[in-house]
Amino acid sequence: MATRRRRPYSPEERAARDAADNAINAEGQALLADPAAVAALVARLATLPAPSMVCRYSLRNHALLDRQAAARGMTLTDVGSVKDWNLRGRSIRKGETGLRIVAPKGREQATTSADDAITEAPEPEHGPEHQDNSDGEGAARTRFRMVPVFDISQTIGIEDFEGEPLIVEPVADPVAALRDSLTAQLERVGYQIITGAAPAVDHATRTVTTSDIPTVDELAQALAAIATLPADQRPTYRPEPRPEPAPEPAAPADPARVRLDLGKYADAHARIRTDYTTGRSFYTVTGPRVSGTFTVVPQFPTESDHVHMLTIDYGEHDGTRSYDYRFRRPDRPVINGIDLVGGSGGFDAATVEQITARNVHCRRTLGPHHDAEVPARTRERTAAVIRAILCHYMTRDDLPALHRAAAAIEARNLRRQQEQGAAQLTARISELEAERAERAAAAHRYADIADDTEQLAFTV
């Protein structure tokens, strides 16, 4: 089938788009010129584990994203292009409008090299053709233009996604990753970081003075000061040539990584993390059309002296009991491109190998507070994953320790419930005793009246 060509922009449409982009750029520049706004921006970025928020985009582009998100009332947590989300098994929700950022788009002959300084660093998928190797007037330089990106909240899982979705691992230390990114951006525009008594930027010598261990705010304020220089004074972005990646050493065997037999589906693997204080085990699964974490814990552990029933929750469940929390659990599973929410319980530990789709409670998200049943094929694959996880779980040597920890947690909760119930009964007993005393007094008065057959004496 022939590829459908996009209709070219009319002059009026192009002018409207350019005016909107200019307004977005002006808002971003205004943020970069405000030290308090820059500090607030990097403080928020430093709390986000998504690589796109701390490693990938320049400070200028984060300023653009921040202003557009604020205007729409959005909170950004993970941003990518349409291609990025498609690789991760997600598509843009119908009706969503992208957020505009600056990105490299080809090369051109240049008579000046200052206009596009402090712009977007080439993204990981960009090759050397996007690097600026210009040596002066007339040399080739990278062209930049505005392109759309989307937050994860604007996307939805692709059902029956073909192939294996790209898994993007969260950043373990967002502050360190953001510090490295800001340092690299300063170095790419030719500024050297030195230590001194007070933070400062010297544009003449192209040095940035920071404390002994630069903070993300110090680096961001310096970068913002460079980005807001007049265009004719702004340095040119010159990335270092990319070295050939060194071969990765063979990873040692991970005892916490196990293979999961999914039956008719391709096998998956899981990394296991266990919290022996709560008895919870976290299986983080990766495989064809499967990713995310499942939390396994003994169910009703105080009713038996061994693991006899099991529950499995979607995402990293810390025990919080709230309807809304199930939508906010970290690393909820994605199966066949569908985000799962909630969990399943009531699995008999003696028959976990017989689990089928009929035994599995399987819901998908429809928004921040709503869910619905998943299609049958997704339920079947989910059942295969749960069956494999629980079959492995029941072979573990640490089941007695997990059972004791879960029983201790449940016993504390049940004790509180029973104590509250006993307190309520005590209060009720006091009320009943008072009511009994009132009724006894009334009965005594009525008895006196009934016994007085000659004269009725009513007391007020």
C-alpha positions as CSV (number, residue, x, y, z in Angstrom):
1,M,0.0,0.0,0.0
2,A,1.3,3.4,-0.9
3,T,2.5,5.7,1.9
4,R,0.2,8.6,2.5
5,R,2.0,11.9,2.1
6,R,1.2,14.7,4.5
7,R,-0.3,17.8,3.1
8,P,2.2,20.7,3.0
9,Y,1.6,23.6,5.3
10,S,0.0,26.6,3.7
11,P,1.9,29.9,4.2
12,E,-0.8,30.9,6.8
13,E,-0.4,27.6,8.7
14,R,3.4,27.9,8.7
15,A,3.2,31.5,9.9
16,A,0.8,30.5,12.8
17,R,3.1,27.5,13.7
18,D,6.2,29.7,13.7
19,A,4.4,32.3,15.9
20,A,3.4,29.7,18.4
21,D,6.9,28.3,18.5
22,N,8.3,31.7,19.0
23,A,6.0,32.2,21.9
24,I,7.0,28.9,23.4
25,N,10.7,29.9,23.0
26,A,10.1,33.2,24.7
27,E,8.4,31.5,27.7
28,G,11.4,29.2,28.0
29,Q,13.9,32.0,27.8
30,A,11.9,33.9,30.5
31,L,12.1,30.9,32.8
32,L,15.9,30.6,32.2
33,A,16.3,34.2,33.1
34,D,14.6,33.7,36.5
35,P,17.0,32.0,39.0
36,A,14.2,31.0,41.3
37,A,12.3,29.3,38.5
38,V,15.5,27.5,37.3
39,A,16.0,26.3,40.9
40,A,12.4,25.0,41.2
41,L,12.8,23.3,37.8
42,V,15.9,21.3,38.6
43,A,14.6,20.5,42.1
44,R,11.6,18.8,40.5
45,L,13.7,17.0,37.8
46,A,16.0,15.6,40.5
47,T,13.1,13.7,41.9
48,L,12.1,11.9,38.7
49,P,13.6,8.5,37.8
50,A,12.8,8.5,34.1
51,P,16.0,8.8,32.0
52,S,14.2,11.3,29.7
53,M,13.8,13.7,32.6
54,V,17.4,13.7,33.9
55,C,19.7,12.4,31.1
56,R,18.2,13.1,27.7
57,Y,17.0,16.7,27.2
58,S,18.9,20.0,27.6
59,L,18.0,22.5,30.3
60,R,16.6,24.8,27.6
61,N,14.2,22.0,26.4
62,H,13.2,21.3,30.0
63,A,12.4,25.0,30.4
64,L,10.2,24.8,27.2
65,L,8.5,21.6,28.5
66,D,7.9,23.1,32.0
67,R,6.2,26.2,30.7
68,Q,3.9,24.3,28.2
69,A,3.0,21.7,30.9
70,A,2.2,24.5,33.4
71,A,-0.1,26.2,30.8
72,R,-2.0,22.9,30.3
73,G,-2.1,21.9,34.0
74,M,0.1,18.8,33.3
75,T,2.7,17.2,35.5
76,L,5.4,15.6,33.4
77,T,7.1,12.4,34.6
78,D,8.4,10.7,31.4
79,V,8.7,12.3,28.0
80,G,9.4,10.9,24.5
81,S,8.6,11.2,20.8
82,V,6.0,9.2,19.0
83,K,8.7,6.8,17.9
84,D,10.0,6.4,21.4
85,W,6.6,5.5,22.7
86,N,5.9,3.1,19.9
87,L,9.1,1.2,20.6
88,R,8.0,1.0,24.2
89,G,4.6,-0.6,23.2
90,R,2.6,2.6,23.6
91,S,0.7,4.9,21.3
92,I,-0.4,8.5,21.6
93,R,-4.0,8.8,23.0
94,K,-6.4,10.2,20.4
95,G,-6.8,13.9,20.7
96,E,-3.6,14.6,22.5
97,T,-1.4,17.5,21.4
98,G,2.4,17.3,21.6
99,L,4.7,19.5,23.6
100,R,7.3,21.4,21.5
101,I,11.0,21.1,22.0
102,V,14.1,22.0,20.0
103,A,15.9,19.1,18.3
104,P,18.6,18.7,15.7
105,K,17.3,18.3,12.2
106,G,20.1,17.9,9.6
107,R,23.0,20.2,8.6
108,E,23.5,23.3,6.6
109,Q,26.2,25.7,5.5
110,A,26.5,28.6,8.0
111,T,27.9,32.0,7.9
112,T,27.7,32.4,11.7
113,S,27.7,29.9,14.5
114,A,26.2,31.6,17.5
115,D,22.4,31.5,16.8
116,D,21.7,28.0,17.9
117,A,23.9,27.8,20.9
118,I,22.8,26.0,24.1
119,T,20.3,24.0,22.2
120,E,19.3,20.4,22.5
121,A,22.1,17.9,22.8
122,P,21.9,15.0,20.3
123,E,19.6,12.4,21.7
124,P,21.0,8.8,22.2
125,E,19.5,7.6,18.9
126,H,21.0,10.4,16.9
127,G,24.2,9.5,14.9
128,P,27.3,11.5,14.1
129,E,25.5,13.4,11.3
130,H,23.8,15.5,14.0
131,Q,27.1,16.7,15.5
132,D,28.3,20.2,15.0
133,N,31.8,20.0,13.6
134,S,31.9,23.5,12.2
135,D,35.2,25.3,12.3
136,G,34.1,28.8,11.5
137,E,32.4,30.8,8.8
138,G,31.0,28.8,5.9
139,A,31.4,25.5,7.6
140,A,28.6,23.0,8.0
141,R,26.6,23.2,11.3
142,T,23.6,21.4,12.8
143,R,20.2,22.8,12.1
144,F,17.6,22.9,14.9
145,R,13.8,23.1,14.8
146,M,10.8,22.5,17.0
147,V,9.4,19.0,17.2
148,P,6.6,17.4,19.3
149,V,7.1,15.1,22.2
150,F,4.5,13.5,24.6
151,D,4.4,12.7,28.3
152,I,3.5,9.1,29.3
153,S,0.1,10.4,30.6
154,Q,-0.7,11.2,27.0
155,T,-0.1,7.6,25.9
156,I,-1.9,4.3,26.1
157,G,-0.6,0.7,25.8
158,I,-0.8,-0.9,22.4
159,E,-2.9,-4.0,22.6
160,D,-1.3,-7.1,20.8
161,F,1.9,-5.2,20.3
162,E,4.1,-7.0,17.9
163,G,7.6,-7.9,19.2
164,E,9.1,-7.1,22.5
165,P,8.5,-3.6,23.9
166,L,11.6,-1.6,24.7
167,I,12.2,-1.6,28.5
168,V,13.5,1.7,29.9
169,E,15.2,1.1,33.2
170,P,14.6,3.8,35.8
171,V,17.6,5.9,37.0
172,A,18.8,4.7,40.3
173,D,20.2,8.1,41.4
174,P,18.3,11.0,39.6
175,V,20.4,13.7,41.3
176,A,23.7,12.2,40.1
177,A,22.4,11.6,36.6
178,L,21.1,15.2,36.4
179,R,24.4,16.5,37.7
180,D,26.3,14.5,35.0
181,S,23.9,15.8,32.3
182,L,24.3,19.5,33.3
183,T,28.1,19.1,33.5
184,A,28.2,17.5,30.0
185,Q,26.1,20.4,28.6
186,L,28.5,23.0,30.0
187,E,31.5,21.1,28.6
188,R,29.9,20.9,25.2
189,V,29.7,24.7,25.0
190,G,33.3,25.0,26.0
191,Y,33.0,26.0,29.7
192,Q,35.3,24.5,32.3
193,I,34.1,23.8,35.8
194,I,36.4,24.9,38.6
195,T,35.9,25.1,42.4
196,G,35.9,28.3,44.4
197,A,34.5,30.2,47.3
198,A,31.3,31.4,45.6
199,P,29.4,30.3,42.5
200,A,30.2,32.4,39.4
201,V,30.3,32.3,35.6
202,D,33.1,34.0,33.7
203,H,32.1,34.3,30.0
204,A,35.5,35.8,29.1
205,T,37.5,32.8,30.3
206,R,34.6,30.4,29.9
207,T,34.8,29.0,33.4
208,V,32.1,28.1,35.9
209,T,33.0,28.3,39.5
210,T,31.1,25.9,41.9
211,S,31.5,24.3,45.3
212,D,33.8,21.3,45.7
213,I,30.9,19.0,44.9
214,P,28.8,21.0,42.4
215,T,25.1,21.0,43.1
216,V,22.5,20.6,40.3
217,D,21.3,24.1,41.1
218,E,24.8,25.6,40.7
219,L,25.3,23.9,37.4
220,A,21.8,24.7,36.1
221,Q,22.1,28.4,37.1
222,A,25.4,28.6,35.2
223,L,23.9,26.9,32.2
224,A,20.9,29.3,32.3
225,A,23.2,32.3,32.4
226,I,24.9,31.1,29.3
227,A,21.7,30.3,27.5
228,T,20.3,33.8,28.1
229,L,23.3,35.6,26.7
230,P,22.6,37.7,23.6
231,A,22.6,35.6,20.5
232,D,25.8,37.1,19.1
233,Q,27.6,36.2,22.4
234,R,26.3,32.7,22.9
235,P,28.8,29.9,22.4
236,T,28.3,27.2,19.8
237,Y,27.3,23.7,20.9
238,R,30.2,21.4,20.0
239,P,29.8,17.8,21.1
240,E,32.8,15.7,21.6
241,P,33.2,12.9,19.0
242,R,31.6,9.8,20.3
243,P,34.1,7.1,21.3
244,E,33.5,3.5,20.2
245,P,31.7,1.7,22.9
246,A,34.0,-0.7,24.8
247,P,32.8,-4.3,24.8
248,E,30.8,-5.0,28.0
249,P,32.3,-7.6,30.3
250,A,30.3,-10.7,30.8
251,A,27.9,-10.2,33.7
252,P,28.2,-12.6,36.6
253,A,25.4,-15.0,37.2
254,D,22.6,-13.3,39.1
255,P,21.2,-15.7,41.7
256,A,18.1,-13.5,42.0
257,R,17.3,-13.9,38.3
258,V,15.2,-16.9,37.3
259,R,13.6,-18.2,34.2
260,L,9.8,-18.4,34.0
261,D,8.2,-21.1,32.0
262,L,5.2,-19.5,30.3
263,G,4.0,-22.6,28.6
264,K,2.9,-21.9,25.0
265,Y,4.3,-18.4,25.3
266,A,8.0,-17.6,25.0
267,D,9.9,-17.8,28.3
268,A,10.4,-14.8,30.4
269,H,12.9,-13.9,33.2
270,A,12.4,-12.3,36.6
271,R,14.6,-10.6,39.1
272,I,13.5,-11.2,42.6
273,R,13.7,-8.8,45.5
274,T,12.5,-9.9,49.0
275,D,11.5,-7.8,52.0
276,Y,11.8,-10.2,54.9
277,T,10.3,-7.6,57.3
278,T,7.0,-7.8,55.6
279,G,7.1,-11.2,53.8
280,R,6.7,-9.5,50.4
281,S,8.5,-10.8,47.3
282,F,8.8,-8.6,44.2
283,Y,9.2,-10.4,40.8
284,T,10.3,-7.9,38.1
285,V,9.5,-9.7,34.9
286,T,10.9,-9.1,31.4
287,G,10.0,-11.1,28.3
288,P,8.0,-10.9,25.0
289,R,5.0,-8.6,25.6
290,V,5.6,-8.8,29.3
291,S,7.3,-6.3,31.7
292,G,6.8,-4.9,35.2
293,T,6.7,-6.1,38.8
294,F,4.4,-8.5,40.5
295,T,4.2,-8.5,44.4
296,V,3.7,-12.0,46.0
297,V,2.7,-12.3,49.6
298,P,1.0,-15.2,51.7
299,Q,-2.7,-14.6,52.1
300,F,-4.4,-15.1,55.5
301,P,-1.1,-16.3,57.0
302,T,-2.4,-16.2,60.6
303,E,-5.0,-18.9,59.7
304,S,-2.3,-21.6,59.2
305,D,1.3,-22.5,60.3
306,H,2.5,-22.6,56.7
307,V,1.9,-20.9,53.4
308,H,-1.5,-22.2,52.2
309,M,-2.9,-19.3,50.1
310,L,-1.3,-16.6,48.0
311,T,-2.1,-13.2,46.6
312,I,-0.3,-11.4,43.8
313,D,-0.5,-7.7,43.3
314,Y,0.3,-5.7,40.1
315,G,3.2,-3.3,40.7
316,E,5.3,-2.8,43.8
317,H,2.7,-3.1,46.6
318,D,3.9,-1.8,50.0
319,G,0.8,-2.8,51.8
320,T,-1.1,0.5,51.5
321,R,-4.8,-0.1,51.7
322,S,-6.4,2.4,49.4
323,Y,-8.5,2.1,46.2
324,D,-6.6,4.9,44.5
325,Y,-3.2,3.5,45.5
326,R,-3.5,0.5,43.2
327,F,-3.4,3.0,40.3
328,R,-0.2,4.6,41.6
329,R,1.9,1.6,42.5
330,P,5.4,1.8,40.9
331,D,6.3,-0.4,37.9
332,R,2.8,-1.9,37.3
333,P,3.0,-4.7,34.7
334,V,2.4,-4.1,31.0
335,I,1.2,-7.2,29.1
336,N,0.4,-7.2,25.4
337,G,0.8,-3.4,25.7
338,I,-1.9,-3.1,28.4
339,D,-1.3,-1.6,31.8
340,L,-2.6,-3.9,34.5
341,V,-4.1,-2.6,37.8
342,G,-5.1,-4.3,41.0
343,G,-4.2,-7.9,41.6
344,S,-5.4,-11.4,42.1
345,G,-5.9,-13.5,45.3
346,G,-7.2,-16.7,46.7
347,F,-4.7,-18.9,45.0
348,D,-4.4,-22.3,46.7
349,A,-0.7,-22.9,47.3
350,A,-1.0,-26.6,46.7
351,T,-2.5,-26.2,43.2
352,V,-0.7,-23.1,41.7
353,E,0.3,-25.2,38.6
354,Q,-3.3,-25.4,37.7
355,I,-4.0,-21.7,37.5
356,T,-5.9,-20.6,34.4
357,A,-7.4,-17.4,33.0
358,R,-10.6,-18.2,34.9
359,N,-8.7,-17.9,38.2
360,V,-7.1,-14.5,37.4
361,H,-8.6,-11.1,38.2
362,C,-7.2,-8.9,35.4
363,R,-8.1,-5.2,34.9
364,R,-6.7,-2.5,32.7
365,T,-6.5,1.2,33.4
366,L,-8.9,3.6,31.8
367,G,-7.6,6.7,33.6
368,P,-6.4,7.8,37.0
369,H,-9.4,6.2,38.8
370,H,-11.2,3.8,36.5
371,D,-10.5,0.4,35.1
372,A,-12.1,-2.3,32.9
373,E,-11.6,-6.0,32.0
374,V,-8.7,-6.9,29.7
375,P,-9.2,-8.8,26.5
376,A,-9.2,-12.6,26.7
377,R,-5.7,-13.1,25.2
378,T,-4.2,-10.7,27.7
379,R,-5.9,-12.5,30.5
380,E,-4.5,-15.8,29.3
381,R,-0.9,-14.4,29.1
382,T,-1.3,-12.8,32.5
383,A,-2.4,-16.2,33.9
384,A,0.6,-17.8,32.4
385,V,2.9,-15.3,34.1
386,I,1.2,-15.6,37.4
387,R,1.3,-19.4,37.2
388,A,5.0,-19.3,36.5
389,I,5.8,-16.9,39.3
390,L,3.8,-18.8,41.9
391,C,5.2,-22.1,40.8
392,H,8.7,-20.8,41.4
393,Y,7.6,-19.1,44.6
394,M,6.4,-22.4,46.1
395,T,9.9,-24.0,45.5
396,R,11.7,-21.4,47.6
397,D,13.6,-22.4,50.7
398,D,12.7,-19.2,52.6
399,L,8.9,-19.9,52.6
400,P,8.8,-20.4,56.4
401,A,10.5,-17.0,56.9
402,L,8.2,-15.3,54.5
403,H,5.2,-16.9,56.2
404,R,6.3,-15.8,59.7
405,A,6.9,-12.2,58.5
406,A,3.5,-11.9,56.7
407,A,1.8,-13.5,59.7
408,A,3.4,-11.0,62.1
409,I,2.2,-8.1,59.9
410,E,-1.3,-9.5,59.6
411,A,-1.4,-10.3,63.3
412,R,-0.6,-6.7,64.2
413,N,-3.3,-5.4,61.9
414,L,-5.8,-8.0,63.3
415,R,-4.8,-7.2,66.9
416,R,-5.6,-3.5,66.3
417,Q,-9.0,-4.4,64.7
418,Q,-9.8,-6.7,67.7
419,E,-8.7,-4.0,70.2
420,Q,-10.9,-1.4,68.4
421,G,-13.8,-3.9,68.4
422,A,-13.2,-4.6,72.1
423,A,-13.2,-0.9,72.9
424,Q,-16.4,-0.4,71.0
425,L,-18.0,-3.3,72.9
426,T,-16.8,-1.9,76.2
427,A,-18.4,1.4,75.3
428,R,-21.5,-0.4,74.2
429,I,-21.6,-2.4,77.4
430,S,-21.4,0.9,79.4
431,E,-24.3,2.3,77.4
432,L,-26.3,-0.9,77.9
433,E,-25.6,-1.0,81.7
434,A,-26.7,2.6,82.0
435,E,-29.8,1.8,80.0
436,R,-30.4,-1.3,82.2
437,A,-30.2,0.8,85.3
438,E,-32.7,3.3,83.9
439,R,-35.1,0.4,83.0
440,A,-34.7,-1.2,86.4
441,A,-35.5,2.1,88.1
442,A,-38.5,2.6,85.9
443,A,-39.6,-1.0,86.6
444,H,-39.2,-0.4,90.4
445,R,-41.4,2.8,90.2
446,Y,-44.0,0.9,88.2
447,A,-44.0,-1.9,90.8
448,D,-44.6,0.6,93.6
449,I,-47.6,2.0,91.7
450,A,-48.9,-1.4,90.9
451,D,-48.6,-2.5,94.6
452,D,-50.3,0.7,95.9
453,T,-54.0,-0.3,95.4
454,E,-55.4,2.3,97.8
455,Q,-53.7,5.5,96.6
456,L,-51.6,6.2,93.5
457,A,-48.6,8.3,94.3
458,F,-46.9,9.6,91.1
459,T,-43.5,11.1,91.4
460,V,-42.4,13.8,89.1
